[in-house]
């Protein structure tokens, strides 16, 4: 691993995209593919020219690393990690901004659709299928001015392939796989593009179906590979070119994922104890309407999005009742309606900018029912006893006005300023329908919150020449506050506040972006220093059973991010991508739980945040060459994460566990002809079993549970284009 890290450090940074995948090895003077992005909301611009810390993963690059979802491709982005309890429950972290309760810290957009997390103890961000995705744009650092609440760590934008108004074509693809310590899986995908009125109206439809065994064994049931997945979904996109300068886009997305069990296992082996399965079902529906008109000097865009998500989970609560079978039926429903109207300038004048209005309404319903099963029952039956039934109904409203304005001082210097003023309000209705085996009071008094503020962005860009530029930026980000359960008492014996405030982060960053040697080498680097004030964090009440949120932490975060892309003319058909991130997160104050209560495992000044990796790195290498009439591609990838702790420190052996440093290796070999391709890939080539997430259990007789790495997976994939 040392050699890989040194190599990654030598090959400073770049966007994770690569040259034309069909390029033949006899090409000379190979150059980077021109990757166009729209993350600034001011129209298309080449990624290497954009003075923003952005990585772009093209559809070809997703194929290089055989990425099936968020967790796969995040490993190859500098400073990005996933806090995960398996594919059914994931949260994105950037630069170690890690808070596992409250709202999301990284915004997710599918084209123009904001995709909200589910909230609660784990944000549980949505992870849609990647088939027929044109590219993924990942912006690091606070994006509060353009993207608002929930983008204080960064923003990820999935850009789907849009309808082509001039051609009929499509594709079919399959992926068959086998896991070393698990079972088998299969996935089938298809796409069709067709103009309805040539040059004016077109449709593009995508569908997929996946059925894959898991790798968790249940000896007490008995059952092997219990965490299997059955997923299906797709999307239909329509584009209507109403006039030469007017365009209407419509989109409908659908996905349902079903998991037979969670991925929680023992630290020693991929075994889950107990006699109850914990299934999950996650259904997402998204719609969008975008209308765009180009004037001579500006472009106006109106977007309406609807996001609806139903999430069902049946956690095993047997440990709460000394091993007696029990479950918590957890049902959550989120519906978000978002509107955005923006005007972006265009032309050659020295002053350019974008201004916009944003409105969002979110309804969130959370229902929890705890059942203890009768003798002989291992699922909810007629004799099961309902112990509690609680609920939360929340109405949320977000209004904002935003804008960014840039001014070119001369050929080398440019100033940029951004502002977002917002007002966030919510009304939260908590209910106790049943408690202690008896009917509860029902709806409790509603709680409300109302908060308004502004965030800023100030940036100075310097263009050394057409291939090298640098920028210094100050940017701010934030996420919404919320409410806690009523009538809680802290461990200090004080009443817990029924609400908590938004938290904010200030980011100071210096970056250099470059293309060298006639476009053969791309290097991007960034140094940052961030101050995260009054960070939301989780605490336990005096019963040590109920988690609530409180603003108690001040954190400083600083680090270095490097990415590179190298296509040497001297080695035709070869490409090399690397990333390296070093970051540190430290408390700048003692938390009350340490300062006032002296709890050994509580955070104190100088401690690192839990689940933060100081060092991470990744490398993807590929060689294309001719094999008779076919084009062949041989690829290799490796990623590395340093050690981390499950808590602020290792002073308390009861709560603290050490996540060891780990790395994973993958490889792929592909053959391509004019209209078909065939490939084989291997994930976790060395079949390492590594603990990725660790949940200490302190109650007598309860064993720790962890989430381990996916076993070695060998897959065969094929596609046909027509």
C-alpha positions in Angstrom: 0.0 0.0 0.0 2.9 2.4 0.7 4.0 2.3 -3.0 0.4 3.1 -4.1 0.1 6.0 -1.7 3.4 7.5 -2.9 2.3 7.1 -6.5 -1.0 8.8 -5.8 0.8 11.6 -4.1 3.1 12.1 -7.0 0.2 12.2 -9.5 -1.6 15.2 -8.0 -5.3 15.8 -8.8 -7.9 15.7 -11.6 -11.5 15.0 -12.5 -12.2 11.3 -12.6 -13.2 11.1 -16.3 -11.2 9.5 -19.1 -10.5 9.6 -22.8 -12.8 8.1 -25.4 -13.3 4.4 -24.3 -13.3 3.3 -27.9 -9.9 4.9 -28.7 -7.5 2.5 -30.4 -4.0 2.0 -29.0 -2.4 3.4 -32.2 -3.6 6.9 -31.4 -0.9 9.4 -31.0 -1.0 12.6 -28.9 -4.0 11.4 -26.8 -5.8 14.1 -24.9 -8.4 14.3 -22.2 -12.0 14.0 -23.0 -13.8 17.4 -22.8 -16.2 16.9 -19.9 -19.0 19.5 -19.7 -20.8 20.2 -16.4 -23.7 22.4 -15.4 -23.1 22.6 -11.6 -22.9 26.4 -11.6 -26.5 26.7 -12.8 -25.1 29.2 -15.4 -25.0 26.9 -18.4 -22.5 24.3 -19.6 -18.8 24.8 -19.0 -15.8 22.4 -19.3 -15.0 20.9 -15.9 -11.3 21.7 -16.1 -12.2 25.4 -16.7 -14.5 25.6 -13.7 -13.0 27.2 -10.6 -14.8 24.8 -8.3 -13.7 21.7 -6.4 -15.5 19.3 -8.6 -15.0 15.7 -9.7 -16.8 14.2 -12.7 -17.4 10.5 -13.0 -18.4 9.7 -16.6 -20.5 6.7 -17.6 -17.3 5.0 -18.9 -15.6 5.6 -15.6 -18.5 4.0 -13.8 -17.9 0.9 -15.9 -14.2 1.0 -15.2 -14.8 0.4 -11.5 -18.0 -1.6 -12.0 -20.0 0.8 -9.8 -23.5 -0.4 -8.9 -24.2 2.5 -6.6 -23.1 5.2 -4.2 -20.8 3.1 -2.1 -18.9 1.8 -5.1 -18.0 5.1 -6.8 -17.5 7.1 -3.6 -14.3 5.1 -2.9 -12.6 6.9 -5.8 -13.4 10.4 -4.8 -10.9 12.3 -2.6 -12.2 13.0 0.9 -15.5 11.2 0.4 -16.6 8.3 2.6 -19.9 6.4 3.3 -21.3 5.6 6.7 -23.2 2.5 6.0 -25.2 -0.4 7.5 -25.4 -2.1 4.2 -27.0 -1.0 0.9 -30.3 -0.4 2.7 -29.0 2.4 4.9 -26.2 4.8 3.8 -25.0 8.3 4.5 -22.4 10.4 2.5 -19.7 12.2 4.4 -17.3 14.7 2.9 -14.1 15.8 4.6 -15.1 14.0 7.8 -18.1 16.2 8.4 -19.8 13.4 10.3 -23.0 13.8 12.2 -25.2 10.7 12.2 -28.4 12.3 13.4 -30.5 15.1 12.0 -30.6 16.3 8.4 -28.3 15.3 5.5 -25.0 17.2 5.2 -24.5 16.3 1.5 -27.2 17.3 -1.0 -28.2 14.8 -3.7 -29.8 15.9 -7.0 -31.1 13.7 -9.8 -31.0 16.2 -12.7 -33.1 19.0 -11.1 -34.7 16.9 -8.4 -33.6 17.4 -4.8 -33.6 13.9 -3.1 -34.0 14.2 0.6 -32.7 11.7 3.2 -35.1 10.0 5.6 -33.6 11.7 8.7 -33.5 10.2 12.2 -30.5 8.4 13.6 -29.1 7.6 10.1 -29.9 9.9 7.3 -30.4 7.0 4.9 -29.8 8.8 1.6 -31.4 7.6 -1.5 -29.3 5.5 -3.9 -30.8 5.1 -7.4 -29.6 2.7 -10.1 -26.8 4.1 -12.3 -27.8 2.6 -15.7 -27.8 5.2 -18.6 -26.4 7.9 -16.4 -24.4 10.3 -18.4 -22.2 11.5 -15.6 -22.0 12.2 -11.8 -20.8 15.6 -10.7 -19.5 15.8 -7.2 -18.9 19.2 -5.6 -16.8 19.3 -2.4 -17.1 21.9 0.3 -20.1 24.0 1.3 -22.5 24.8 -1.5 -25.0 26.8 0.5 -25.4 29.7 -1.9 -26.6 27.7 -4.9 -27.9 24.5 -3.3 -29.1 25.6 0.1 -29.8 23.5 3.1 -28.2 20.1 3.4 -25.2 20.9 1.2 -22.8 22.0 3.9 -20.3 19.3 3.1 -20.9 19.1 -0.6 -23.4 18.2 -3.4 -23.7 15.2 -5.7 -25.5 15.6 -9.0 -26.6 12.6 -11.1 -27.0 13.7 -14.7 -29.1 11.3 -16.7 -28.8 10.7 -20.5 -31.5 12.8 -22.2 -33.8 12.0 -25.1 -32.2 12.3 -28.6 -34.8 13.8 -30.9 -33.2 12.5 -34.1 -32.5 8.8 -33.7 -34.1 5.4 -32.7 -31.7 3.2 -30.8 -31.4 1.3 -27.6 -29.4 -1.1 -25.5 -29.7 -4.3 -23.4 -27.3 -5.3 -20.6 -26.9 -8.1 -18.1 -24.7 -8.7 -15.1 -24.3 -12.2 -13.5 -22.3 -12.5 -10.3 -21.2 -14.8 -7.6 -19.9 -14.0 -4.1 -17.1 -15.9 -2.4 -18.8 -16.2 1.0 -22.4 -15.7 -0.3 -24.7 -16.6 -3.2 -25.3 -15.6 -6.7 -26.9 -12.6 -8.4 -28.3 -11.3 -11.7 -29.2 -7.9 -13.1 -30.9 -7.1 -16.4 -31.2 -3.6 -17.8 -32.5 -2.0 -21.0 -32.9 1.4 -22.7 -34.8 2.7 -25.7 -34.6 6.1 -27.3 -37.2 7.2 -29.9 -38.3 10.5 -31.5 -42.1 10.9 -31.6 -41.8 13.9 -33.9 -38.3 14.0 -35.4 -36.4 17.0 -34.2 -39.2 18.2 -31.9 -40.4 15.5 -29.5 -38.6 12.4 -28.1 -38.7 9.8 -25.4 -36.1 7.8 -23.5 -37.1 4.9 -21.3 -34.8 2.9 -19.0 -35.7 -0.2 -16.9 -33.9 -2.7 -14.7 -34.4 -5.7 -12.5 -32.0 -7.2 -10.0 -32.1 -10.4 -7.9 -29.0 -11.0 -5.7 -28.3 -13.3 -2.8 -26.7 -11.9 0.3 -23.8 -13.1 2.4 -25.2 -13.1 6.0 -25.8 -16.5 7.5 -28.5 -17.1 10.2 -27.7 -20.3 12.1 -30.6 -19.9 14.5 -33.3 -20.0 11.8 -31.4 -21.6 9.9 -30.9 -19.6 6.7 -27.9 -18.7 4.5 -27.5 -15.5 2.6 -30.3 -13.8 4.4 -29.6 -10.2 3.3 -30.7 -10.8 -0.3 -31.9 -8.0 -2.6 -34.7 -7.8 -5.1 -34.9 -4.5 -6.9 -36.6 -3.1 -9.9 -37.3 0.3 -11.4 -36.7 2.7 -14.3 -37.4 6.1 -15.6 -39.1 7.7 -18.6 -37.8 11.0 -19.9 -39.5 13.2 -22.5 -38.1 16.3 -24.3 -40.2 18.7 -26.3 -38.3 21.3 -28.4 -41.2 23.7 -28.4 -39.3 26.3 -30.4 -35.7 27.0 -31.4 -35.0 28.6 -28.0 -37.6 26.9 -25.8 -37.4 23.4 -24.4 -39.6 21.4 -22.0 -38.2 18.3 -20.2 -40.4 15.8 -18.3 -39.1 13.0 -16.1 -40.6 10.2 -14.1 -38.3 8.0 -11.9 -39.3 4.8 -10.0 -37.4 2.4 -7.9 -38.2 -0.2 -5.3 -35.5 -2.1 -3.3 -36.3 -5.1 -1.0 -33.8 -6.6 1.3 -34.5 -9.8 3.2 -32.4 -8.9 6.2 -30.1 -6.2 7.4 -26.3 -6.6 7.1 -25.5 -6.5 10.9 -23.3 -9.5 11.8 -20.9 -10.5 14.6 -17.4 -9.1 14.7 -15.9 -12.6 14.2 -17.9 -13.8 11.2 -20.7 -12.9 8.7 -23.2 -14.4 11.1 -26.3 -12.8 12.5 -27.7 -14.3 15.7 -31.3 -14.6 16.6 -34.4 -16.1 15.1 -35.9 -13.0 13.5 -35.3 -11.6 10.1 -35.2 -7.8 9.7 -36.5 -7.0 6.2 -36.4 -3.6 4.5 -38.3 -2.1 1.6 -37.5 1.3 0.1 -39.7 2.7 -2.6 -38.9 6.0 -4.4 -40.9 7.9 -6.9 -39.7 11.2 -8.5 -41.2 13.5 -11.1 -39.8 16.7 -12.6 -40.9 19.4 -15.1 -38.3 21.8 -16.4 -39.0 24.6 -18.8 -36.1 26.5 -20.3 -36.1 29.5 -22.7 -33.0 31.2 -24.1 -33.1 35.0 -24.6 -30.2 36.8 -26.4 -28.6 37.8 -23.1 -29.9 35.3 -20.6 -31.5 31.9 -20.0 -34.6 31.5 -17.8 -35.4 28.1 -16.2 -38.4 27.0 -14.2 -38.3 23.6 -12.5 -40.9 21.7 -10.4 -40.0 18.5 -8.7 -41.9 16.0 -6.6 -40.1 13.4 -4.5 -42.0 10.7 -2.7 -40.3 7.9 -0.6 -41.8 5.1 1.4 -39.4 3.3 3.7 -40.3 0.2 5.7 -38.0 -1.6 8.1 -38.6 -4.3 10.7 -35.6 -4.2 13.2 -35.1 -7.0 15.6 -35.8 -5.8 19.1 -35.3 -9.1 20.9 -32.2 -7.8 22.8 -34.3 -5.1 24.4 -36.4 -7.8 26.1 -33.7 -10.2 27.3 -33.9 -12.3 24.2 -37.7 -12.6 24.0 -38.6 -12.2 20.3 -39.7 -8.6 19.5 -39.7 -6.3 16.5 -40.2 -2.6 15.8 -42.3 -2.0 12.8 -40.9 1.2 11.4 -42.7 3.0 8.5 -41.6 6.4 7.1 -43.1 8.4 4.3 -41.5 11.5 2.9 -43.1 13.8 0.2 -41.2 16.8 -1.1 -42.5 19.4 -3.6 -39.8 21.8 -4.8 -40.0 24.8 -7.1 -37.0 26.8 -8.5 -37.1 29.8 -10.9 -33.7 31.1 -12.0 -32.3 33.5 -14.5 -28.7 33.0 -15.8 -26.8 35.5 -17.9 -24.9 34.6 -21.0 -22.7 36.5 -23.4 -19.2 37.9 -23.5 -19.6 40.8 -21.0 -17.3 41.1 -18.0 -20.2 40.7 -15.6 -22.1 37.4 -15.5 -24.4 35.8 -12.9 -27.4 33.8 -11.8 -30.3 34.7 -9.5 -33.1 32.5 -8.4 -36.1 31.9 -6.2 -36.6 28.6 -4.4 -39.5 27.1 -2.5 -39.8 23.7 -0.9 -42.6 22.0 1.1 -41.9 18.7 2.8 -44.3 16.4 4.7 -42.7 13.6 6.8 -44.6 10.8 8.6 -42.9 8.4 10.9 -44.7 5.5 12.6 -43.1 3.0 15.1 -44.9 0.0 16.6 -43.1 -2.3 19.0 -44.4 -5.9 19.3 -43.3 -8.7 21.6 -44.2 -12.1 20.1 -46.1 -14.8 21.8 -44.5 -18.2 22.6 -43.7 -20.0 19.4 -44.1 -16.9 17.2 -41.2 -15.5 15.2 -43.2 -13.0 13.2 -46.1 -10.7 14.1 -49.1 -12.9 14.7 -52.5 -12.9 16.3 -51.1 -13.4 19.8 -48.3 -10.8 19.5 -48.5 -8.0 22.1 -48.4 -4.4 21.0 -46.2 -2.6 23.5 -46.0 0.9 22.0 -47.1 2.8 19.0 -45.7 6.3 18.5 -45.7 8.7 15.6 -44.3 11.9 14.2 -46.0 14.2 11.6 -43.9 17.1 10.3 -44.6 19.9 7.9 -41.5 21.7 6.7 -41.2 24.8 4.5 -38.1 26.3 3.0 -38.1 29.7 1.1 -35.0 31.2 -0.4 -33.6 33.8 -2.7 -30.1 33.2 -4.1 -27.6 34.4 -6.5 -24.0 34.5 -7.7 -22.3 37.3 -9.6 -18.9 37.3 -11.2 -16.9 40.2 -12.7 -13.8 39.8 -14.9 -11.3 42.4 -13.8 -8.8 41.6 -16.6 -7.5 38.6 -18.6 -6.2 37.0 -15.4 -8.4 38.0 -12.5 -12.0 37.5 -11.7 -14.1 38.2 -8.6 -17.2 36.2 -7.6 -19.7 36.8 -4.8 -22.7 34.7 -3.8 -25.6 35.0 -1.3 -28.5 33.0 -0.2 -31.1 34.3 2.2 -33.5 31.7 3.5 -36.3 31.1 5.9 -37.0 27.6 7.2 -40.0 26.8 9.4 -41.5 23.5 10.6 -44.4 22.2 12.6 -43.9 18.9 14.4 -46.7 16.8 15.8 -45.7 13.9 18.0 -48.2 11.2 19.0 -48.3 8.4 21.5 -51.1 6.0 20.4 -50.1 3.2 22.7 -47.5 2.9 25.5 -46.8 0.4 28.3 -49.5 -2.0 26.9 -52.2 0.7 27.3 -53.7 3.3 25.0 -51.7 6.6 25.0 -52.9 10.2 24.9 -52.7 10.4 21.1 -51.5 13.7 19.6 -49.3 15.7 21.9 -49.0 19.5 21.7 -47.4 20.5 18.4 -43.9 22.0 18.3 -42.8 24.6 15.8 -39.6 26.3 14.8 -38.8 29.3 12.6 -35.4 30.3 11.5 -34.0 32.8 8.9 -30.5 33.7 8.0 -28.1 34.1 5.1 -24.9 32.4 3.8 -22.1 33.9 1.7 -19.6 33.0 -0.9 -16.6 35.2 -1.9 -14.1 34.0 -4.4 -11.0 35.3 -6.3 -10.0 33.5 -9.5 -6.6 33.7 -11.2 -6.0 32.4 -14.7 -2.3 31.9 -15.2 -2.9 30.6 -18.8 -5.5 28.5 -20.6 -4.3 25.4 -18.9 -3.6 26.5 -15.3 -5.8 28.5 -12.9 -6.2 28.9 -9.2 -8.8 30.3 -6.8 -9.2 31.3 -3.2 -12.7 30.9 -1.8 -14.7 31.6 1.4 -18.0 29.7 1.4 -20.6 28.8 3.9 -23.0 26.0 4.2 -25.8 25.0 6.6 -28.4 22.4 7.4 -31.8 22.7 9.0 -32.6 22.3 12.7 -35.5 20.4 14.1 -37.3 19.1 17.2 -36.7 16.4 19.8 -39.2 14.2 21.6 -41.0 15.8 24.3 -40.6 15.2 28.1 -37.0 13.9 27.9 -34.5 14.3 30.7 -30.7 14.6 30.0 -28.1 12.5 31.8 -27.4 15.7 33.8 -30.9 15.6 35.1 -32.1 18.6 33.2 -35.1 18.8 30.8 -34.1 18.3 27.2 -34.9 21.2 24.8 -37.7 20.3 22.4 -35.8 21.9 19.5 -32.3 22.3 18.2 -30.8 24.9 15.9 -29.4 24.8 12.3 -25.6 24.4 12.2 -23.3 26.3 10.0 -19.8 25.8 8.5 -17.3 28.3 7.2 -14.9 27.1 4.6 -11.6 28.7 3.5 -10.0 27.0 0.5 -7.2 27.4 -1.9 -7.1 25.3 -5.1 -5.0 24.9 -8.3 -6.4 23.2 -11.4 -4.2 22.4 -14.4 -3.8 20.5 -17.7 -0.2 19.8 -18.7 1.8 18.3 -21.5 -0.7 19.2 -24.3 -3.6 17.8 -22.3 -2.0 14.4 -21.3 -2.0 15.2 -17.6 -4.6 16.8 -15.4 -3.8 17.8 -11.9 -6.1 19.3 -9.3 -5.2 20.1 -5.7 -7.0 21.8 -2.8 -6.1 23.0 0.7 -9.0 23.8 3.1 -9.7 24.9 6.6 -13.3 24.7 7.9 -15.0 25.9 11.1 -18.2 24.0 12.1 -20.0 25.9 14.8 -22.6 24.5 17.2 -22.6 21.2 15.3 -25.6 19.0 15.8 -24.7 15.8 17.6 -26.5 13.0 19.3 -27.0 12.4 23.0 -28.7 9.9 25.3 -31.4 10.7 27.8 -31.2 9.6 31.4 -32.7 6.2 30.6 -29.9 5.6 28.0 -32.5 4.4 25.5 -33.7 7.6 23.7 -31.4 9.5 21.3 -32.0 13.2 20.9 -30.1 16.0 19.1 -28.3 18.9 20.7 -26.0 21.7 19.4 -22.9 21.2 21.6 -19.9 20.8 19.4 -17.4 23.2 17.8 -15.2 21.5 15.2 -12.2 22.6 13.0 -11.6 20.6 9.9 -8.5 20.9 7.7 -6.9 18.9 5.0 -5.5 18.4 1.5 -7.2 16.8 -1.5 -5.4 15.7 -4.7 -6.7 14.1 -7.8 -5.0 13.3 -11.1 -5.7 11.9 -14.6 -2.8 10.8 -16.8 -3.1 9.7 -20.5 0.6 9.5 -21.6 1.1 9.8 -25.3 4.1 7.5 -25.0 1.8 4.6 -23.9 -1.2 4.7 -26.2 -4.4 3.4 -24.8 -3.2 3.8 -21.1 -5.0 5.9 -18.5 -4.3 6.3 -14.8 -6.5 8.1 -12.3 -5.6 8.7 -8.7 -6.9 10.5 -5.6 -5.4 11.2 -2.2 -7.0 13.0 0.8 -5.5 13.8 4.1 -7.9 15.4 6.5 -8.3 16.0 10.2 -11.4 16.9 12.3 -10.9 18.1 15.9 -13.2 19.3 18.6 -12.3 22.8 19.7 -14.3 22.5 23.0 -15.2 19.9 25.6 -18.7 18.6 25.1 -20.9 19.0 28.2 -21.0 15.2 28.6 -17.2 15.3 29.3 -16.9 18.8 31.0 -19.9 18.4 33.3 -20.4 14.7 33.7 -16.9 13.4 33.2 -18.0 10.5 30.9 -14.8 9.0 29.6 -16.1 8.3 26.1 -17.5 11.8 25.6 -15.7 14.3 23.4 -13.2 16.7 24.8 -11.1 19.4 23.1 -8.6 17.9 20.6 -10.6 14.7 20.0 -11.3 13.5 16.4 -14.9 13.0 15.3 -16.1 9.4 15.2 -15.8 7.4 11.9 -13.4 9.9 10.3 -10.5 8.7 8.2 -7.4 10.8 8.3 -6.0 9.3 5.1 -7.7 7.9 2.0 -6.5 7.1 -1.5 -7.6 5.5 -4.7 -6.1 4.5 -8.0 -7.7 3.3 -11.3 -5.5 2.1 -14.2 -6.7 0.9 -17.6 -5.0 -0.3 -20.8 -6.8 -0.5 -24.1 -5.4 -2.5 -27.0 -6.5 -4.3 -30.1 -7.3 -8.0 -30.0 -7.9 -9.0 -33.6 -11.0 -7.1 -34.8 -12.0 -6.4 -31.2 -11.0 -3.7 -28.7 -9.8 -5.0 -25.4 -9.6 -3.2 -22.1 -7.8 -4.4 -19.0 -8.4 -2.5 -15.8 -7.1 -2.5 -12.2 -8.3 -0.5 -9.2 -7.4 -0.1 -5.5 -8.8 2.1 -2.7 -7.5 2.7 0.8 -9.0 4.0 4.0 -7.0 4.7 7.2 -8.0 3.8 10.7 -10.9 5.3 12.5 -12.6 5.1 15.9 -16.2 4.5 16.7 -16.2 7.2 19.3 -14.3 10.4 20.0 -11.4 8.6 21.7 -10.2 5.3 22.9 -10.3 6.2 26.6 -13.5 4.3 27.3 -13.2 0.6 26.4 -16.9 0.1 26.9 -18.0 2.2 24.0 -14.8 2.6 21.9 -13.8 0.3 19.1 -11.0 0.7 16.5 -11.8 0.4 12.8 -8.6 -0.8 11.2 -7.0 0.6 8.1 -8.1 -1.3 5.0 -7.8 -1.5 1.3 -9.7 -3.3 -1.5 -8.5 -4.3 -4.9 -10.6 -4.9 -8.1 -10.0 -5.8 -11.7 -11.8 -6.0 -15.0 -11.3 -7.2 -18.6 -13.6 -6.2 -21.4 -14.0 -6.9 -25.1 -15.9 -4.6 -27.4 -17.1 -4.7 -31.0 -19.3 -2.3 -32.9 -22.5 -3.1 -31.2 -21.8 -5.5 -28.3 -19.4 -5.9 -25.4 -18.5 -8.7 -23.0 -16.6 -8.3 -19.7 -15.5 -10.0 -16.5 -14.8 -8.2 -13.3 -13.7 -8.9 -9.7 -14.5 -6.9 -6.6 -12.5 -7.4 -3.4 -10.0 -9.5 -5.3 -8.2 -10.6 -2.2 -11.5 -11.5 -0.4 -10.6 -9.4 2.6 -13.2 -9.4 5.5 -12.9 -6.0 7.1 -15.2 -4.3 9.6 -16.5 -1.1 8.1 -19.0 0.0 10.8 -19.0 -1.1 14.4 -21.9 -0.7 16.9 -20.8 -1.4 20.5 -23.5 -3.0 22.7 -23.2 -2.3 26.4 -26.2 -4.0 27.9 -25.5 -7.3 29.7 -25.5 -10.3 27.4 -25.8 -8.3 24.2 -23.1 -8.9 21.7 -21.5 -6.2 19.5 -22.7 -6.1 15.9 -20.8 -4.8 12.9 -21.1 -4.3 9.2 -18.4 -6.1 7.3 -17.1 -5.7 3.7 -18.8 -7.5 0.9 -17.0 -10.8 0.0 -15.1 -11.3 -3.2 -17.5 -10.9 -6.1 -16.9 -12.2 -9.6 -19.1 -11.0 -12.3 -19.8 -11.5 -16.0 -21.4 -8.6 -17.9 -22.7 -8.3 -21.4 -24.4 -5.5 -23.4 -25.8 -5.1 -26.9 -26.5 -1.8 -28.6 -29.0 -1.5 -31.5 
